Amino acid sequence: MNEFQVSSSNTTSDLFNKSWKIMNGHHMIQTAETVILPSFIGIICSTGMVGNILVLITIIRSRRKTIPDIYICNLAIADLVHIIGMPFLIHQWARGGEWVFGGPLCTIITSLDTCNQFACTAIMTAMSLDRYMALVQPFRLTSLRTISKTVRVNILLWGASFVVVFPVWVYSKVIQFKDGLESCAFDLTTPNDVLWYTLYLTITTFFFPLPLILACYILILCYTWEMYHQNQRAGRYDNRLPRQRVLRLTKMVLVLVGVFVVSSAPYHVIQIVNLHISKPSLTFYVSYYCSICLSYASSGINPFLYILLSGNFRKRISKCARSKMKMSDRELNYIDNTLKSSF
């Protein structure tokens, strides 16, 4: 390899040759690696942990669970798996790329991070197909949309994700550089290996699922707006498709797809550009780390999008809050009555 040590997914940053950085006097790069990036990822880790746990608690406490709940629950679990591995990566970045947790943990954290990337994309694609079947083909494909079958689909997606990341289990390891630095990375020895791995990861996690997701949501929006205009021309008011619901659905679709593209596209584009660069510039280096921050940011943003864009989720959270307040009032009354009886 040239100036880069390839890493798995966005688990560990592609480490630049330290002598190259010192020779070019880019002290800002060192600051970004050891201070700015770990701090930003730490904030994402904290907010994402709170948001995803809130989403899981809300779904688990709900008496009646829907099919979208199963997909959202699995996305929240995938994001939590992603977040659990973040402290190890933050520690490595803060120490200038040094990994101190040993080879086995390096392989586990790197593989789980990449597995999460596959699982998130696969679940989002399956959820998009489910939304299409539910809204555009509600009567033809009812046998495919049951809770039990949805659970099986998600288990299958998780299993497929573990199988797909088999190369990461094999090649992720602690690598010692010429200057003595030991770092957790994805070890690829030839430029051809780097090319095939980059294309493999980019196609399977972005360029293949993105057209499917876009096609599903475009068909959903076209169908929804067509039904709305048909009812409007016929002078009928259909409670299932009022104007506010159509606009809310449109906004939610645009935001979710937009976040997916904005958080994923820069990283994959940078990885492809990296294949054609022998000596990266400062601009490229800054762009690369910005793309890493964006890719991690989705884990912290997704749960809040569900809460903000879904009126159903907000109602559930308010119900959970009210039930907790009632429980606390009961406990206070019980304690008060106990004290009175003891006196």
One Martini backbone bead per residue (centre of mass of N, CA, C, O) as a GRO file, in nm:
protein
  343
    1MET     BB    1   0.102   0.032   0.010
    2ASN     BB    2   0.106   0.353   0.055
    3GLU     BB    3  -0.030   0.598   0.267
    4PHE     BB    4  -0.232   0.370   0.344
    5GLN     BB    5  -0.446   0.219   0.591
    6VAL     BB    6  -0.677   0.004   0.571
    7SER     BB    7  -1.012  -0.002   0.682
    8SER     BB    8  -1.299  -0.088   0.834
    9SER     BB    9  -1.488   0.099   0.706
   10ASN     BB   10  -1.543   0.335   0.986
   11THR     BB   11  -1.380   0.233   1.231
   12THR     BB   12  -1.095   0.316   1.116
   13SER     BB   13  -0.883   0.527   1.018
   14ASP     BB   14  -0.699   0.623   0.763
   15LEU     BB   15  -0.362   0.610   0.796
   16PHE     BB   16  -0.127   0.836   0.794
   17ASN     BB   17   0.179   0.925   0.734
   18LYS     BB   18   0.362   1.088   0.965
   19SER     BB   19   0.596   1.203   0.797
   20TRP     BB   20   0.412   1.351   0.596
   21LYS     BB   21   0.281   1.544   0.801
   22ILE     BB   22   0.540   1.676   0.911
   23MET     BB   23   0.662   1.770   0.640
   24ASN     BB   24   0.388   1.953   0.583
   25GLY     BB   25   0.280   2.085   0.859
   26HIS     BB   26   0.005   1.928   0.976
   27HIS     BB   27  -0.122   2.006   1.278
   28MET     BB   28  -0.430   1.999   1.232
   29ILE     BB   29  -0.456   1.694   1.192
   30GLN     BB   30  -0.374   1.608   1.477
   31THR     BB   31  -0.602   1.760   1.618
   32ALA     BB   32  -0.837   1.618   1.473
   33GLU     BB   33  -0.765   1.326   1.566
   34THR     BB   34  -0.729   1.382   1.901
   35VAL     BB   35  -0.987   1.595   1.946
   36ILE     BB   36  -1.227   1.656   1.753
   37LEU     BB   37  -1.324   1.372   1.673
   38PRO     BB   38  -1.366   1.245   1.959
   39SER     BB   39  -1.566   1.461   2.058
   40PHE     BB   40  -1.786   1.426   1.843
   41ILE     BB   41  -1.830   1.119   1.882
   42GLY     BB   42  -1.907   1.142   2.183
   43ILE     BB   43  -2.170   1.300   2.139
   44ILE     BB   44  -2.305   1.091   1.959
   45CYS     BB   45  -2.296   0.860   2.163
   46SER     BB   46  -2.477   0.990   2.381
   47THR     BB   47  -2.731   1.061   2.212
   48GLY     BB   48  -2.773   0.779   2.084
   49MET     BB   49  -2.818   0.621   2.344
   50VAL     BB   50  -3.070   0.771   2.441
   51GLY     BB   51  -3.250   0.751   2.185
   52ASN     BB   52  -3.250   0.436   2.145
   53ILE     BB   53  -3.355   0.361   2.425
   54LEU     BB   54  -3.622   0.515   2.399
   55VAL     BB   55  -3.728   0.355   2.158
   56LEU     BB   56  -3.722   0.073   2.289
   57ILE     BB   57  -3.903   0.132   2.534
   58THR     BB   58  -4.152   0.224   2.373
   59ILE     BB   59  -4.195  -0.047   2.224
   60ILE     BB   60  -4.197  -0.250   2.463
   61ARG     BB   61  -4.441  -0.094   2.622
   62SER     BB   62  -4.615  -0.166   2.399
   63ARG     BB   63  -4.889  -0.356   2.343
   64ARG     BB   64  -4.906  -0.269   2.035
   65LYS     BB   65  -4.740  -0.413   1.771
   66THR     BB   66  -4.585  -0.334   1.477
   67ILE     BB   67  -4.411  -0.372   1.194
   68PRO     BB   68  -4.242  -0.108   1.209
   69ASP     BB   69  -4.139  -0.168   1.498
   70ILE     BB   70  -3.946  -0.397   1.422
   71TYR     BB   71  -3.759  -0.229   1.244
   72ILE     BB   72  -3.692   0.000   1.445
   73CYS     BB   73  -3.577  -0.184   1.663
   74ASN     BB   74  -3.341  -0.295   1.488
   75LEU     BB   75  -3.213  -0.021   1.429
   76ALA     BB   76  -3.155   0.048   1.725
   77ILE     BB   77  -2.972  -0.195   1.779
   78ALA     BB   78  -2.762  -0.129   1.561
   79ASP     BB   79  -2.686   0.148   1.679
   80LEU     BB   80  -2.594   0.040   1.956
   81VAL     BB   81  -2.367  -0.136   1.851
   82HIS     BB   82  -2.216   0.100   1.731
   83ILE     BB   83  -2.185   0.267   2.000
   84ILE     BB   84  -2.031   0.059   2.179
   85GLY     BB   85  -1.762   0.087   1.989
   86MET     BB   86  -1.675   0.390   2.014
   87PRO     BB   87  -1.480   0.416   2.264
   88PHE     BB   88  -1.247   0.262   2.127
   89LEU     BB   89  -1.211   0.465   1.891
   90ILE     BB   90  -1.166   0.717   2.059
   91HIS     BB   91  -0.911   0.615   2.196
   92GLN     BB   92  -0.744   0.580   1.938
   93TRP     BB   93  -0.758   0.870   1.838
   94ALA     BB   94  -0.645   1.012   2.100
   95ARG     BB   95  -0.365   0.824   2.051
   96GLY     BB   96  -0.296   0.843   1.736
   97GLY     BB   97  -0.386   0.517   1.664
   98GLU     BB   98  -0.361   0.356   1.921
   99TRP     BB   99  -0.379   0.011   2.020
  100VAL     BB  100  -0.462  -0.153   2.360
  101PHE     BB  101  -0.681  -0.421   2.336
  102GLY     BB  102  -0.606  -0.612   2.123
  103GLY     BB  103  -0.679  -0.838   1.875
  104PRO     BB  104  -0.963  -0.963   1.938
  105LEU     BB  105  -1.110  -0.686   1.986
  106CYS     BB  106  -1.051  -0.572   1.711
  107THR     BB  107  -1.216  -0.780   1.548
  108ILE     BB  108  -1.488  -0.740   1.688
  109ILE     BB  109  -1.532  -0.433   1.649
  110THR     BB  110  -1.493  -0.423   1.342
  111SER     BB  111  -1.713  -0.635   1.267
  112LEU     BB  112  -1.958  -0.504   1.409
  113ASP     BB  113  -1.948  -0.239   1.254
  114THR     BB  114  -1.989  -0.363   0.971
  115CYS     BB  115  -2.246  -0.522   1.036
  116ASN     BB  116  -2.414  -0.273   1.100
  117GLN     BB  117  -2.403  -0.154   0.817
  118PHE     BB  118  -2.550  -0.385   0.678
  119ALA     BB  119  -2.804  -0.400   0.858
  120CYS     BB  120  -2.914  -0.114   0.820
  121THR     BB  121  -2.949  -0.129   0.514
  122ALA     BB  122  -3.129  -0.383   0.504
  123ILE     BB  123  -3.359  -0.278   0.687
  124MET     BB  124  -3.429  -0.025   0.522
  125THR     BB  125  -3.506  -0.182   0.267
  126ALA     BB  126  -3.727  -0.362   0.394
  127MET     BB  127  -3.899  -0.123   0.499
  128SER     BB  128  -3.958  -0.004   0.221
  129LEU     BB  129  -4.105  -0.253   0.107
  130ASP     BB  130  -4.322  -0.260   0.327
  131ARG     BB  131  -4.444   0.020   0.267
  132TYR     BB  132  -4.529  -0.047  -0.018
  133MET     BB  133  -4.720  -0.286   0.050
  134ALA     BB  134  -4.907  -0.125   0.252
  135LEU     BB  135  -4.989   0.124   0.047
  136VAL     BB  136  -5.009  -0.005  -0.258
  137GLN     BB  137  -5.045  -0.337  -0.158
  138PRO     BB  138  -5.267  -0.419   0.082
  139PHE     BB  139  -5.426  -0.693  -0.050
  140ARG     BB  140  -5.208  -0.882  -0.199
  141LEU     BB  141  -4.970  -0.893   0.063
  142THR     BB  142  -5.076  -0.993   0.353
  143SER     BB  143  -4.920  -1.269   0.401
  144LEU     BB  144  -4.630  -1.115   0.431
  145ARG     BB  145  -4.767  -0.922   0.671
  146THR     BB  146  -4.631  -1.029   0.958
  147ILE     BB  147  -4.488  -1.054   1.258
  148SER     BB  148  -4.340  -1.327   1.226
  149LYS     BB  149  -4.215  -1.266   0.943
  150THR     BB  150  -4.063  -1.009   1.027
  151VAL     BB  151  -3.879  -1.143   1.232
  152ARG     BB  152  -3.747  -1.339   1.031
  153VAL     BB  153  -3.630  -1.127   0.843
  154ASN     BB  154  -3.442  -0.994   1.056
  155ILE     BB  155  -3.281  -1.247   1.123
  156LEU     BB  156  -3.179  -1.290   0.834
  157LEU     BB  157  -3.030  -1.017   0.809
  158TRP     BB  158  -2.831  -1.065   1.039
  159GLY     BB  159  -2.708  -1.325   0.928
  160ALA     BB  160  -2.612  -1.202   0.658
  161SER     BB  161  -2.423  -0.990   0.784
  162PHE     BB  162  -2.224  -1.195   0.915
  163VAL     BB  163  -2.145  -1.325   0.642
  164VAL     BB  164  -2.052  -1.074   0.472
  165VAL     BB  165  -1.815  -1.005   0.704
  166PHE     BB  166  -1.592  -1.226   0.681
  167PRO     BB  167  -1.339  -1.064   0.585
  168VAL     BB  168  -1.314  -0.903   0.852
  169TRP     BB  169  -1.254  -1.143   1.042
  170VAL     BB  170  -0.982  -1.209   0.888
  171TYR     BB  171  -0.830  -0.899   0.838
  172SER     BB  172  -0.866  -0.795   1.116
  173LYS     BB  173  -0.602  -0.611   1.289
  174VAL     BB  174  -0.299  -0.565   1.439
  175ILE     BB  175  -0.081  -0.305   1.327
  176GLN     BB  176   0.260  -0.248   1.246
  177PHE     BB  177   0.451   0.014   1.200
  178LYS     BB  178   0.750   0.164   1.130
  179ASP     BB  179   0.719   0.358   1.402
  180GLY     BB  180   0.556   0.139   1.611
  181LEU     BB  181   0.265   0.160   1.552
  182GLU     BB  182  -0.040   0.030   1.691
  183SER     BB  183  -0.322  -0.073   1.486
  184CYS     BB  184  -0.657  -0.091   1.410
  185ALA     BB  185  -0.717  -0.280   1.107
  186PHE     BB  186  -0.745  -0.338   0.758
  187ASP     BB  187  -0.560  -0.589   0.600
  188LEU     BB  188  -0.412  -0.483   0.292
  189THR     BB  189  -0.151  -0.564   0.056
  190THR     BB  190  -0.297  -0.482  -0.213
  191PRO     BB  191  -0.443  -0.281  -0.446
  192ASN     BB  192  -0.650  -0.496  -0.538
  193ASP     BB  193  -0.774  -0.547  -0.259
  194VAL     BB  194  -0.868  -0.257  -0.212
  195LEU     BB  195  -1.056  -0.238  -0.454
  196TRP     BB  196  -1.250  -0.480  -0.394
  197TYR     BB  197  -1.337  -0.393  -0.109
  198THR     BB  198  -1.452  -0.115  -0.176
  199LEU     BB  199  -1.662  -0.213  -0.384
  200TYR     BB  200  -1.808  -0.415  -0.201
  201LEU     BB  201  -1.898  -0.213   0.021
  202THR     BB  202  -2.034   0.008  -0.158
  203ILE     BB  203  -2.243  -0.166  -0.308
  204THR     BB  204  -2.385  -0.321  -0.061
  205THR     BB  205  -2.435  -0.036   0.126
  206PHE     BB  206  -2.539   0.166  -0.130
  207PHE     BB  207  -2.576   0.125  -0.455
  208PHE     BB  208  -2.793  -0.103  -0.422
  209PRO     BB  209  -3.012   0.004  -0.205
  210LEU     BB  210  -3.083   0.294  -0.297
  211PRO     BB  211  -3.272   0.239  -0.545
  212LEU     BB  212  -3.482   0.079  -0.382
  213ILE     BB  213  -3.561   0.299  -0.183
  214LEU     BB  214  -3.639   0.516  -0.390
  215ALA     BB  215  -3.853   0.355  -0.545
  216CYS     BB  216  -4.049   0.305  -0.314
  217TYR     BB  217  -4.098   0.609  -0.232
  218ILE     BB  218  -4.189   0.711  -0.506
  219LEU     BB  219  -4.435   0.522  -0.533
  220ILE     BB  220  -4.574   0.616  -0.275
  221LEU     BB  221  -4.604   0.916  -0.349
  222CYS     BB  222  -4.754   0.882  -0.614
  223TYR     BB  223  -4.995   0.729  -0.497
  224THR     BB  224  -5.083   0.933  -0.278
  225TRP     BB  225  -5.127   1.182  -0.467
  226GLU     BB  226  -5.325   1.047  -0.658
  227MET     BB  227  -5.546   0.986  -0.450
  228TYR     BB  228  -5.587   1.275  -0.356
  229HIS     BB  229  -5.670   1.396  -0.636
  230GLN     BB  230  -5.908   1.212  -0.690
  231ASN     BB  231  -6.074   1.300  -0.441
  232GLN     BB  232  -6.078   1.600  -0.511
  233ARG     BB  233  -6.222   1.578  -0.791
  234ALA     BB  234  -6.472   1.407  -0.663
  235GLY     BB  235  -6.543   1.544  -0.374
  236ARG     BB  236  -6.387   1.373  -0.166
  237TYR     BB  237  -6.343   1.272   0.179
  238ASP     BB  238  -6.058   1.109   0.287
  239ASN     BB  239  -5.943   0.996   0.588
  240ARG     BB  240  -5.684   0.846   0.483
  241LEU     BB  241  -5.613   1.123   0.277
  242PRO     BB  242  -5.523   1.380   0.394
  243ARG     BB  243  -5.326   1.648   0.354
  244GLN     BB  244  -5.151   1.624   0.611
  245ARG     BB  245  -5.061   1.330   0.566
  246VAL     BB  246  -4.922   1.369   0.296
  247LEU     BB  247  -4.716   1.581   0.392
  248ARG     BB  248  -4.592   1.409   0.620
  249LEU     BB  249  -4.496   1.177   0.442
  250THR     BB  250  -4.317   1.343   0.255
  251LYS     BB  251  -4.127   1.455   0.473
  252MET     BB  252  -4.030   1.185   0.591
  253VAL     BB  253  -3.907   1.069   0.334
  254LEU     BB  254  -3.707   1.297   0.268
  255VAL     BB  255  -3.549   1.284   0.536
  256LEU     BB  256  -3.460   0.987   0.547
  257VAL     BB  257  -3.320   0.979   0.269
  258GLY     BB  258  -3.137   1.225   0.315
  259VAL     BB  259  -2.978   1.110   0.557
  260PHE     BB  260  -2.869   0.861   0.416
  261VAL     BB  261  -2.712   1.010   0.193
  262VAL     BB  262  -2.546   1.218   0.364
  263SER     BB  263  -2.410   0.995   0.556
  264SER     BB  264  -2.295   0.794   0.314
  265ALA     BB  265  -2.184   0.916   0.047
  266PRO     BB  266  -1.913   1.058   0.125
  267TYR     BB  267  -1.757   0.807   0.215
  268HIS     BB  268  -1.776   0.640  -0.052
  269VAL     BB  269  -1.653   0.852  -0.237
  270ILE     BB  270  -1.381   0.878  -0.088
  271GLN     BB  271  -1.296   0.581  -0.128
  272ILE     BB  272  -1.284   0.597  -0.438
  273VAL     BB  273  -1.086   0.835  -0.460
  274ASN     BB  274  -0.851   0.695  -0.300
  275LEU     BB  275  -0.767   0.498  -0.537
  276HIS     BB  276  -0.641   0.772  -0.709
  277ILE     BB  277  -0.444   0.837  -0.460
  278SER     BB  278  -0.113   0.883  -0.348
  279LYS     BB  279  -0.122   1.200  -0.234
  280PRO     BB  280  -0.278   1.349   0.003
  281SER     BB  281  -0.449   1.618   0.085
  282LEU     BB  282  -0.581   1.831   0.310
  283THR     BB  283  -0.864   1.834   0.189
  284PHE     BB  284  -0.903   1.531   0.183
  285TYR     BB  285  -0.862   1.477   0.483
  286VAL     BB  286  -1.096   1.653   0.587
  287SER     BB  287  -1.318   1.512   0.421
  288TYR     BB  288  -1.286   1.234   0.547
  289TYR     BB  289  -1.357   1.315   0.844
  290CYS     BB  290  -1.635   1.430   0.778
  291SER     BB  291  -1.751   1.159   0.671
  292ILE     BB  292  -1.728   1.008   0.938
  293CYS     BB  293  -1.913   1.190   1.104
  294LEU     BB  294  -2.165   1.145   0.928
  295SER     BB  295  -2.183   0.832   0.956
  296TYR     BB  296  -2.219   0.846   1.275
  297ALA     BB  297  -2.463   1.049   1.306
  298SER     BB  298  -2.704   0.859   1.231
  299SER     BB  299  -2.717   0.707   1.510
  300GLY     BB  300  -2.816   0.980   1.661
  301ILE     BB  301  -3.061   1.077   1.468
  302ASN     BB  302  -3.276   0.859   1.406
  303PRO     BB  303  -3.452   0.850   1.671
  304PHE     BB  304  -3.546   1.156   1.645
  305LEU     BB  305  -3.695   1.120   1.380
  306TYR     BB  306  -3.913   0.929   1.477
  307ILE     BB  307  -4.026   1.126   1.692
  308LEU     BB  308  -4.077   1.385   1.510
  309LEU     BB  309  -4.230   1.234   1.250
  310SER     BB  310  -4.403   1.067   1.465
  311GLY     BB  311  -4.702   1.078   1.621
  312ASN     BB  312  -4.710   0.795   1.752
  313PHE     BB  313  -4.448   0.821   1.916
  314ARG     BB  314  -4.528   1.066   2.088
  315LYS     BB  315  -4.769   0.930   2.224
  316ARG     BB  316  -4.613   0.701   2.359
  317ILE     BB  317  -4.420   0.875   2.529
  318SER     BB  318  -4.644   1.021   2.686
  319LYS     BB  319  -4.762   0.764   2.811
  320CYS     BB  320  -4.507   0.675   2.959
  321ALA     BB  321  -4.482   0.931   3.130
  322ARG     BB  322  -4.760   0.909   3.269
  323SER     BB  323  -4.715   0.627   3.394
  324LYS     BB  324  -4.470   0.711   3.565
  325MET     BB  325  -4.616   0.929   3.728
  326LYS     BB  326  -4.827   0.740   3.851
  327MET     BB  327  -4.625   0.552   3.992
  328SER     BB  328  -4.494   0.772   4.169
  329ASP     BB  329  -4.755   0.853   4.317
  330ARG     BB  330  -4.809   0.578   4.440
  331GLU     BB  331  -4.544   0.557   4.599
  332LEU     BB  332  -4.589   0.810   4.771
  333ASN     BB  333  -4.856   0.719   4.898
  334TYR     BB  334  -4.743   0.464   5.025
  335ILE     BB  335  -4.529   0.599   5.202
  336ASP     BB  336  -4.724   0.787   5.353
  337ASN     BB  337  -4.906   0.564   5.473
  338THR     BB  338  -4.681   0.413   5.620
  339LEU     BB  339  -4.595   0.643   5.807
  340LYS     BB  340  -4.868   0.689   5.940
  341SER     BB  341  -4.903   0.398   6.055
  342SER     BB  342  -4.643   0.400   6.227
  343PHE     BB  343  -4.738   0.658   6.399
   0.00000   0.00000   0.00000
